[in-house]
Amino acid sequence: MLNKAVINLETLRNNAKSVKRKLTDGVKFNAVVKADGYGHGAAKVANALYGLVDSFSVALVEEGVTLRLSGIDKDILVLIPPRAEEIAVAVYNRFIITVDSVFMVDAIEMECAKQNRSARVDIKFNSGMNRFGVKSLEELKAVLERIKGSKRVNLHGAFSHLAEPQNKNSLKTAQNKFLLANNLVKGYNSNAVCHISASGGFLVGCKSDMVRIGLLLYGYKPFESDSVSVKPIMKVYAPIVSNFHLNKGESALYGKCPAKKEVDLALVRYGYADGLFRKNSDGLFNNRCMDTSCYLTKGGRADYAVVMDNADLIAKENGTISYEVLTKCALRAEKIYLN
C-alpha cells in the first residue's frame, strides 16, 4: 500500500483560468511543468492544461521528451541550455532551445544539417540573476548576428529571469536591462516572443509578450499578493500502521524524546525518504525516521494520515520555500487524479 498523492485537476484548471483572466490581449500563457510538474506529474498536468495555455516550459530535454510521449504537440521551451549530447534530441523533438552563446548556435546548426531540419531558439539574457544567459548587449548582438546568418536556426524569442520580483529596486533594474535586450531582439525579428515574468513577475504586473506560470498553477504564491486567487491542488496521505499511547516520560522513535504529558500517537508509514523533512515540526512527535513518523492524535482510528496539505506551512516550519516541499513530498506516492 503506497502513500497517496491526490491531485485535483479541476482546481489546477481553475488556477490557470484565474491567471488567464488577468492577462491582457496578446500576452501568451506558458505553463511551467518542469521537475515533473513541481511534483504533481508533468504529463497529467500538461494534458489537463492543454486547452488553456499556449505552450509549456521544462528545465531539461528529457522532461520535454516525456511531454511529447504523452501526446503534447504544442511548443515546449527547454529553459536550461542543453549539453552538446542533448541537442540532437532537442532538434528532433522540435523543442524551442535556449541558447546563450554563438557556439551553441553553431552546434544546433550542425545538428539541424545532419537531421535535415530547422530549429527555433530563445536567447537567454542575464538581467541580474547571474545564472545562465548572455551578459551584455554586445554578446546578445553577436548571438543574434550568428542566428541571422544561419540557414537552419531561427530566432523565436528571448527571455530572462527576475531574481527578486518583490523588490522594487531589483525589479526596476532587471526590467530596464531586459527592455534594452527586448528592443535589440525585436530589431532582428519584430515577432520575437520576449518574456521575463514567472509567477512572481506576473504578480507584480510584469508581463511582456508571454508569462511563464509555474507555482501559481499548483496553488501557491512565491510571496504574499492579492493579485490573483489560487488554491492548492495536491494533498498527500500516508498509511497509519498502528495507534498507541505514551505515558509521561516515555519516548518513541530514535533518541531520547520523553513525552511531557500523556499522548496518543499514530505510527505513519511516511519518513524522510518519502520526501518531507526529518526534523520535528508541528504535529509530529520526535523526528521522522527514514520510513516512518509518529503523529500526535486525539485518539480514534483511521487508515490514512494527511502528511501534506499546506506546503507553505511546512516550508515555514523548516526554513525553506513551498517549491521544495511540493517537488519532494510525493516521492514514494501513488498519484491519484481527480478530474
C-alpha positions in Angstrom: 0.0 0.0 0.0 1.7 3.2 -1.2 1.3 6.7 0.0 -1.3 8.6 -2.0 -1.0 12.0 -3.6 -4.5 13.2 -4.5 -4.3 15.8 -7.2 -7.3 17.8 -8.2 -7.0 18.7 -11.9 -10.2 20.8 -11.9 -8.6 23.0 -9.3 -5.5 23.2 -11.4 -7.6 24.4 -14.4 -9.4 26.9 -12.2 -6.0 28.3 -11.1 -5.0 28.6 -14.7 -8.2 30.4 -15.5 -7.6 32.8 -12.7 -4.2 33.7 -14.2 -5.6 33.9 -17.7 -8.3 36.4 -16.7 -5.6 38.8 -15.7 -3.7 38.7 -19.0 -4.2 41.4 -21.5 -4.9 40.6 -25.1 -2.0 39.2 -27.0 0.0 38.1 -23.9 0.8 34.4 -24.3 0.4 31.9 -21.4 3.2 29.4 -20.9 2.7 26.7 -18.3 5.9 25.6 -16.4 5.8 21.8 -15.8 9.5 21.2 -15.0 10.5 18.9 -12.1 7.7 16.5 -13.0 5.1 19.3 -12.8 6.5 20.6 -9.5 6.0 17.0 -8.2 2.4 16.8 -9.4 3.1 14.7 -12.6 4.1 16.7 -15.6 2.3 14.6 -18.3 -1.1 14.7 -16.5 -0.7 18.4 -15.6 0.2 19.4 -19.2 -2.6 17.4 -20.7 -5.1 18.9 -18.2 -4.0 22.4 -19.2 -3.7 21.7 -22.9 -6.7 23.8 -23.9 -5.9 26.7 -21.6 -2.3 27.5 -22.4 -0.2 28.4 -25.5 2.9 26.5 -24.6 4.9 24.7 -21.9 8.3 25.0 -20.3 10.6 22.4 -18.9 14.1 22.5 -17.5 15.6 19.5 -19.2 15.4 18.0 -22.6 14.4 14.7 -21.1 11.4 16.4 -19.5 10.3 17.6 -22.8 10.5 14.1 -24.3 8.2 12.9 -21.5 5.6 15.5 -22.6 5.9 14.6 -26.3 5.4 10.9 -25.4 2.3 11.9 -23.5 0.8 13.5 -26.6 1.7 17.1 -26.1 2.3 18.6 -29.5 2.3 22.3 -28.5 5.5 24.3 -28.2 7.9 23.2 -25.4 10.6 25.6 -24.3 13.7 23.9 -22.6 14.8 26.6 -20.1 18.3 25.4 -19.5 20.7 25.5 -22.4 21.2 21.8 -23.4 24.5 20.0 -23.3 26.1 19.0 -26.6 24.9 15.5 -26.4 21.3 16.6 -25.8 21.0 18.9 -28.9 20.1 16.1 -31.3 17.1 15.1 -29.2 16.0 18.7 -28.8 16.1 19.3 -32.5 14.3 16.0 -33.3 11.5 16.8 -30.9 11.0 20.4 -32.2 11.7 22.0 -28.8 12.4 25.7 -28.5 16.0 25.5 -27.5 17.6 28.0 -25.1 20.9 29.4 -26.3 23.4 31.7 -24.6 26.4 31.7 -26.9 27.4 31.7 -30.6 28.9 28.3 -30.0 25.5 26.8 -29.1 24.0 28.3 -32.3 26.8 26.7 -34.3 26.2 23.3 -32.6 22.5 23.5 -33.3 23.1 24.5 -36.9 25.3 21.4 -37.4 22.8 19.1 -35.9 20.0 20.5 -37.9 22.0 19.9 -41.1 22.5 16.2 -40.0 18.8 15.8 -39.5 17.7 18.0 -42.4 15.6 20.0 -40.0 15.4 23.5 -38.7 15.2 24.6 -35.1 13.8 27.6 -33.2 15.8 29.2 -30.3 15.2 31.6 -27.4 18.2 33.6 -26.3 18.7 33.7 -22.5 19.6 37.2 -21.3 21.1 37.8 -17.9 19.3 40.7 -16.3 20.9 40.3 -12.9 20.3 36.8 -11.7 23.8 35.8 -12.8 22.9 32.2 -13.7 22.6 31.4 -17.4 22.5 33.9 -20.2 24.5 36.4 -22.3 25.8 39.1 -20.0 25.8 42.1 -22.2 24.1 43.7 -25.2 27.3 43.1 -27.2 27.2 39.4 -26.5 23.5 39.4 -27.3 24.1 41.1 -30.7 26.8 38.6 -31.5 24.4 35.7 -30.9 21.7 37.5 -32.9 24.1 38.0 -35.8 25.1 34.4 -35.8 21.4 33.3 -35.9 20.8 35.8 -38.7 23.5 34.2 -40.7 22.2 30.7 -40.1 20.3 28.7 -42.6 18.5 26.4 -40.2 18.5 28.1 -36.8 15.6 30.6 -36.4 15.1 33.2 -33.8 11.9 32.6 -31.8 12.4 34.9 -28.9 14.4 35.9 -25.8 13.9 35.7 -22.1 15.3 36.4 -18.6 14.5 35.6 -15.0 13.8 38.0 -12.2 16.0 37.4 -9.2 13.8 39.5 -6.8 10.4 40.5 -8.3 9.1 41.5 -4.9 11.9 44.0 -4.5 11.0 47.2 -6.4 14.6 48.4 -7.0 15.8 45.0 -8.2 12.7 44.6 -10.4 13.2 48.0 -12.0 16.8 47.4 -12.7 16.1 44.0 -14.3 13.2 45.4 -16.3 15.3 48.2 -17.7 18.1 45.8 -18.7 15.7 43.5 -20.3 13.9 46.3 -22.2 17.2 47.1 -23.9 17.6 43.5 -24.8 14.0 43.3 -26.0 14.4 46.3 -28.3 17.6 44.8 -29.8 15.9 41.4 -30.4 12.8 42.9 -31.9 15.1 44.7 -34.4 16.1 41.3 -35.7 12.6 39.8 -35.5 9.6 42.0 -34.8 7.6 38.9 -34.0 10.0 37.6 -31.4 8.4 36.5 -28.2 10.2 38.2 -25.3 9.4 37.1 -21.8 10.7 37.8 -18.3 7.7 37.0 -16.0 7.4 33.8 -14.0 4.8 33.6 -11.2 6.5 36.4 -9.2 6.8 38.7 -12.1 3.2 38.1 -13.0 2.0 39.0 -9.5 3.8 42.4 -9.7 2.3 43.1 -13.1 5.3 42.4 -15.3 4.0 40.5 -18.4 5.9 41.3 -21.7 4.9 39.1 -24.6 4.4 36.0 -22.5 4.2 34.8 -18.9 5.7 31.6 -17.6 3.5 30.4 -14.8 4.6 27.6 -12.5 3.9 27.8 -8.8 0.6 29.6 -9.2 -0.8 26.7 -11.2 -0.2 24.4 -8.3 -2.0 26.7 -5.8 0.8 28.7 -4.1 2.4 32.1 -4.4 6.1 32.9 -4.2 5.2 35.8 -1.9 2.1 37.4 -0.4 -0.1 39.0 -3.0 -3.8 39.6 -3.6 -3.3 39.9 -7.4 -4.9 36.5 -8.1 -6.7 33.8 -6.2 -5.4 30.2 -6.4 -5.9 27.0 -4.4 -3.6 24.1 -3.6 -4.2 21.1 -5.9 -2.5 18.3 -4.0 -2.8 16.5 -0.7 -0.5 13.7 0.4 -1.8 10.8 2.5 0.2 8.0 4.2 -0.9 4.7 5.7 -1.3 4.5 9.5 0.5 1.4 10.7 -0.7 1.5 14.3 -2.0 3.7 17.1 -0.6 3.7 20.6 -0.4 5.6 23.8 2.7 7.1 25.6 2.8 7.9 29.3 4.5 11.0 30.5 8.3 10.4 30.4 8.2 7.6 27.8 9.8 8.1 24.4 9.3 6.9 20.9 11.5 6.6 17.8 15.2 7.3 17.7 16.9 9.2 20.5 15.6 10.4 23.8 12.4 12.4 23.4 10.3 11.9 26.6 6.7 12.9 26.4 5.9 15.9 28.5 2.4 14.5 29.2 0.3 11.5 28.2 -0.1 11.5 24.4 -1.9 9.4 21.8 0.2 8.7 18.7 -0.3 7.3 15.2 2.7 5.5 13.7 2.6 6.5 10.0 4.5 4.9 7.2 6.0 8.1 5.9 9.6 9.1 6.6 12.2 11.5 5.3 12.9 9.1 2.4 9.3 9.8 1.2 10.2 13.5 0.8 9.4 15.6 3.8 11.9 16.8 6.3 13.4 14.8 9.1 13.3 17.5 11.8 10.5 17.6 14.3 7.7 20.0 13.3 4.1 20.8 14.3 2.0 17.6 14.5 5.0 15.3 14.8 6.3 13.5 17.9 10.1 13.4 17.7 11.9 13.5 14.3 10.9 11.3 11.4 12.7 8.1 10.8 13.7 7.2 7.2 10.4 5.3 6.6 8.0 6.2 9.5 6.8 9.1 11.6 4.8 9.5 14.8 1.9 11.9 14.6 0.1 13.3 17.6 -3.6 12.3 17.6 -6.7 12.8 19.7 -7.3 9.0 19.8 -9.6 7.2 17.4 -8.7 5.1 14.4 -8.1 5.9 10.7 -6.4 4.2 7.8 -4.5 7.2 6.4 -3.0 10.4 7.8 -2.7 13.7 5.9 1.0 14.4 5.8 0.9 17.4 3.4 -2.0 19.7 2.7 -0.3 23.1 3.1 3.1 23.4 1.5 3.5 27.0 2.8 3.1 25.9 6.4 5.6 23.0 6.1 8.0 25.3 4.3 7.8 27.9 7.1 8.4 25.3 9.8 11.5 24.1 8.0 13.0 27.4 6.9 12.5 26.8 3.2 10.0 27.5 0.4 6.9 25.8 -0.9 8.7 24.9 -4.2 10.9 22.5 -2.3 8.1 20.9 -0.3 6.0 20.3 -3.5 8.8 18.7 -5.5 9.7 16.3 -2.7 6.6 15.4 -0.7 5.2 12.7 -3.1 8.4 10.9 -3.9 7.0 7.4 -2.9 3.4 8.1 -3.5 0.8 6.8 -6.0 -0.7 9.8 -7.8 -4.5 9.8 -7.9 -6.0 12.4 -10.2 -9.5 13.9 -9.7 -10.8 15.4 -12.9 
